[in-house]
Amino acid sequence: QVQLVESGGGLVQSGGSLRLSCAASGSFLSINSMGWYRQASGNERKLVAVITSGGSGNYAESVEGRFTISSDNAKNTVYLQMNSLKPEVTAVYYCNAMVRLTFYRNDNYWGQGTQVTVSS
């Protein structure tokens, strides 16, 4: 079993910054990739950013240049630095990890979500 624990969400004014963290723990061989998704009220969950174990990051077009994803492989932790925040990014942010459980099996895990609210 793999657990993802997120932290760092909260309320911030427009133009401010927040840093989200997500730590993976449990029994697994390695982590293939980790990422962040967000789900605004009444909308579907959408990709924000993802980073591979090799450090390659990809971003949703709407956040490129303002958000930065990074990871600490030794700590099995992924971070999302969010700058120049706008009210439209208000959502629940979910951490995701694609994990290699065994040599033959990968699986996908989600965190419990952390609320990010940007006030105007």
C-alpha positions as CSV (number, residue, x, y, z in Angstrom):
1,Q,0.0,0.0,0.0
2,V,1.2,3.5,-0.9
3,Q,0.2,6.7,0.9
4,L,0.5,10.2,-0.4
5,V,0.3,13.0,2.2
6,E,-0.1,16.5,0.9
7,S,0.5,19.8,2.7
8,G,0.8,23.5,1.9
9,G,-2.6,24.5,0.7
10,G,-4.4,27.5,2.1
11,L,-5.9,30.9,1.5
12,V,-3.8,33.5,-0.3
13,Q,-4.4,36.9,-2.0
14,S,-4.2,37.3,-5.7
15,G,-0.6,37.7,-6.7
16,G,0.7,35.7,-3.8
17,S,2.5,32.4,-3.7
18,L,2.0,29.0,-2.2
19,R,4.2,25.9,-2.1
20,L,2.5,22.4,-2.0
21,S,4.3,19.3,-0.9
22,C,3.4,15.7,-1.3
23,A,5.3,12.8,0.4
24,A,4.9,9.2,-0.7
25,S,5.4,6.4,1.7
26,G,4.7,2.6,1.8
27,S,6.0,-0.4,0.1
28,F,7.2,0.0,-3.4
29,L,10.3,-0.4,-5.6
30,S,10.4,3.1,-7.1
31,I,8.3,6.0,-8.3
32,N,8.0,6.5,-12.0
33,S,6.4,10.0,-11.9
34,M,4.6,12.3,-9.5
35,G,2.3,15.2,-10.3
36,W,-0.4,17.6,-9.3
37,Y,-3.9,17.8,-10.5
38,R,-6.6,20.2,-9.5
39,Q,-10.4,20.1,-9.4
40,A,-12.5,23.2,-9.1
41,S,-16.0,23.0,-7.9
42,G,-18.3,21.4,-10.5
43,N,-15.4,20.7,-12.9
44,E,-13.4,17.6,-13.8
45,R,-9.9,16.9,-12.4
46,K,-7.2,18.3,-14.6
47,L,-3.5,18.0,-14.8
48,V,-1.4,20.9,-13.5
49,A,2.1,19.5,-13.7
50,V,4.0,16.2,-13.7
51,I,7.6,15.3,-13.1
52,T,9.3,12.1,-14.0
53,S,11.9,10.3,-11.9
54,G,14.5,11.7,-14.2
55,G,13.5,15.2,-13.4
56,S,11.6,16.1,-16.6
57,G,8.6,18.3,-15.9
58,N,5.5,19.1,-18.0
59,Y,2.9,21.7,-17.3
60,A,-0.6,22.7,-18.2
61,E,-0.4,25.6,-20.6
62,S,-2.4,27.8,-18.2
63,V,0.3,27.6,-15.4
64,E,3.5,27.5,-17.4
65,G,5.9,30.2,-16.3
66,R,4.1,30.7,-13.0
67,F,4.2,27.2,-11.4
68,T,7.3,25.1,-10.9
69,I,7.3,21.4,-10.1
70,S,10.3,19.8,-8.5
71,S,11.1,16.6,-6.6
72,D,13.4,15.1,-4.0
73,N,13.8,11.5,-5.0
74,A,15.6,10.6,-1.8
75,K,12.5,11.8,0.2
76,N,9.9,10.5,-2.3
77,T,8.5,14.0,-2.3
78,V,7.2,16.3,-5.0
79,Y,6.7,20.1,-4.6
80,L,4.7,22.6,-6.6
81,Q,5.7,26.2,-6.2
82,M,2.9,28.4,-7.3
83,N,3.6,32.1,-8.0
84,S,1.5,35.0,-9.2
85,L,-1.6,33.2,-8.1
86,K,-4.9,34.2,-9.6
87,P,-8.5,33.5,-8.3
88,E,-9.2,31.2,-11.2
89,V,-6.7,28.6,-9.9
90,T,-8.8,28.1,-6.8
91,A,-9.4,24.4,-6.5
92,V,-8.6,21.2,-4.6
93,Y,-5.2,20.1,-5.6
94,Y,-4.4,16.4,-5.6
95,C,-1.1,14.7,-5.6
96,N,-0.7,11.8,-7.9
97,A,2.0,9.1,-8.1
98,M,2.7,6.4,-10.6
99,V,4.5,3.8,-8.6
100,R,6.3,0.6,-9.4
101,L,5.1,-1.8,-6.8
102,T,6.9,-4.9,-8.1
103,F,9.0,-5.7,-11.2
104,Y,5.8,-6.6,-13.1
105,R,3.3,-4.2,-11.6
106,N,2.8,-0.5,-11.6
107,D,-0.1,1.3,-10.0
108,N,-1.5,4.8,-9.7
109,Y,-2.2,6.6,-6.4
110,W,-3.9,9.8,-5.2
111,G,-3.5,12.0,-2.2
112,Q,-6.5,13.2,-0.2
113,G,-6.4,16.7,-1.7
114,T,-5.5,20.1,-0.3
115,Q,-7.6,23.2,-0.8
116,V,-6.0,26.2,-2.5
117,T,-8.1,29.4,-2.4
118,V,-7.0,32.6,-4.1
119,S,-8.9,35.7,-3.1
120,S,-9.2,38.7,-5.4
